[in-house]
């Protein structure tokens, strides 16, 4: 899981490319400088609350109505939680992980809501890789509408650049499950990928040059380019951009409270993680999955798609698959599934972005952060226990 260093790799690519870009595209120097400066540790909190002001984005308009969560008296968060027989202070954990927002909802009622670093309930926080779960939802809708025949279709059927390459026959489902087998390393190859797309080369043409490391469904490797492929398939199949499709099929139907924004890369939405959304709207999205894909009497997302999204029965999908430390949490259709008996599911983004859902207790927790130490040992598992302790403590 620590291979989810998308933004870090992008920054590395930007640093390498800045001189070349300066010579070739002088107009972009200021934008590049702002981007590089934005991801310094001391600027992360501001960056993640002001991305649409820093990066090019496409607006996703909300509808006319807003679904309002009930508001009850704030709970007092548990003082401590336990992880691996060690006791951790909740207050210190929130501070040490550079939390920028924390929202706890139970039974459609806000039970705790707090913001830091100047944010509030109207602030739009960067999703980073939490955005992958939104792409998965759009894929499910596109399949249900017949734009995509089946998730077992090959990606080459929808992406011309892959025809005649080693990637042509990879099933869509393999990309959804991060088991595509593409010969790409999230740690070492992302900077080069980012540099090429920054200089104007279409992402699919870059990806088409990669070969296969193993057959699909052999091994789970977290590759953000898998989600870029999914985004391209949705766009090509529907004839609409990701932002346009999301606005029509999700955002205006979920009665969200705020407009959202999708960061653009080379003029197209960054499928791997470019959304800016308020905490309450992250929760409204999670609520759709909590309710089996239904909202206000309408089946927005097929119930079977929701079920399949959390299916980690395949060996490569299970928590701890392949005895790989990076796979300690299970993985479905762009959702993380922790080990346990309560049906929990999560969206996770680098630098500490979280959507945690516990269906048994009808709890949704959203936590945004600006934490440069997100690569520390057991970071993800410790958060799971933090969320479980909050869940268990709500009356």
Helices and strands as residue ranges (DSSP letters): H 6-24, G 26-28, H 29-38, G 41-43, H 44-49, H 51-54, E 57-60, E 70-71, E 80-83, E 86-89, H 90-96, E 99-106, E 109-115, E 125-126, G 128-130, H 131-144, G 155-157, G 160-162, H 172-176, H 190-198, H 203-207, H 224-238, H 242-246, I 247-251, E 260-265, E 268-269, E 275-277, H 279-290, E 294-295, E 298-299, H 303-309, G 321-323, G 325-327, E 330-331, E 336-337, E 345-349, E 353-358, E 363-369, H 379-393
